[in-house]
Structures are given as structure tokens and as C-alpha cells.
Amino acid sequence: MPDLYAKKCRCPYCLKDTETKRVLSRHIRTDHTDLDGLIHYQGPNVYFYEPVQCSHCRFIFHESFEKLRPDVRTVLETDILPILPVLPFAETERTLKQALHLYKFCLYIAQVTFQKDSIQAMLGVRISWMYRLLQDTTQEMLWAERTVQKYEKLYLEYTDAVRTGIPHDVLLLRISDLYATLGDTDNAKQWYSLIFQSKTVSDRIKKEAREHWEHYRETHAI
Ligand SMILES: [Zn+2]
């Protein structure tokens, strides 16, 4: 595994250091980026190595996970950790399918440990992207649909960037882009319009939204 190195991460459950593989930064080569942010790599795929499985306790997590509540720890100890499989590829080079497998476990753990909706939605986007790489459009769309619902819920309950876990204008762009991915013209138009008309959305996000909407109009019969 010449392109990978072992990175130490603190496990949020057992609080021990565990090692996981990451792509060496000098080997990260971007090929192109899809409109909704998915980066395609020439070399090893950085996304494959985001989920971590602790080698001490089996806990599967993402580095964005927050501290676990005491009641959650109890449930993990009695009901979840004993049934989690040890995934040998978690510690080695990973294939696309193995990465997808880890992301699904990671999302499951995010749900049972009550991680923020913004973290769960981010993992949902990653799963949808893994299906895009697998060219499984049905599953990609299914996960995009689930995720946009999660992001819309976040929008309705939005408080601030720290508590909700995502800047307001980025959230608007995510929702718009997901509707564009889904080919849902009415919703995409409505959400992109919210960005164009907003007085608080940053110029950078407005510019990206304009490019995305123009591309959508060029590639769809509307
Ligand atoms: Zn652990």
C-alpha cells in the first residue's frame, strides 16, 4: 500500500487510539469534480478511507462524530458492539464496495448514537456518491432522496452553523444540488431561486448555484 499511511484516531467509544489508513497527501490527484461536489481522483480514492473501525472495540465512526452520551454508551455496550462484525478491510486498502459497506455501518452507528442530522446527511451523500461510482443509479437516487429529506428537515429546524453543523448557505446549495441530481426540476428551481434572491448568501455560493442551475438547464429539457 505505497499510497496509504497509518493515521492514529481517537475512538469516541473506548477512547483509545486506533490506526486507520489514509491517502498520503502527495498521492492525492484530483481528476474532476461533479457539480454536487463529488471529487473524482486519479489515484487512490480519499473518500474510501473516511470511515474508521476501532481495532480495540469494533466501534465504527467518522471523525466528525461527537462525544457519546452516557445512555448511548450503555446501549452500545449491551446491544450494538457485540453484534458488529470485525471488518478486516477497515485496516487495509479498500475497494469501492468495501468502502460503501463501511459507510453504511458508519451511518447506522451515527443514527443509534444520535449524531447530528448534518453528520447523518453528509454520510447519506457519501453513500449516494459511492453508488454513483458503482454506476448503480437506482440506489444513488434512493440515497439522494433520503438525504434531501434529511437536509430539508435541517433547514426547517435551523438554528446556527455550529449547532446545526452546516452553514446556512451551504445547506441551501446542498438541497438545490440534490434536487438537481434527482432531476426534480420544480424543486431545484425553487431552491436555487431562494439562493439567488437571498441577501445573506455569500457571493461564492451564489456563483456556484448559478453555474449549477445553468448547467442543469442546458442538460435537461425544461
Ligand atoms: Zn474503540
Residues whose N, C-alpha, C, O or C-beta is under 5 A from the ligand:
A	BS01	ZN	C11 Y13 C14 L15 C54 H56 C57 F59
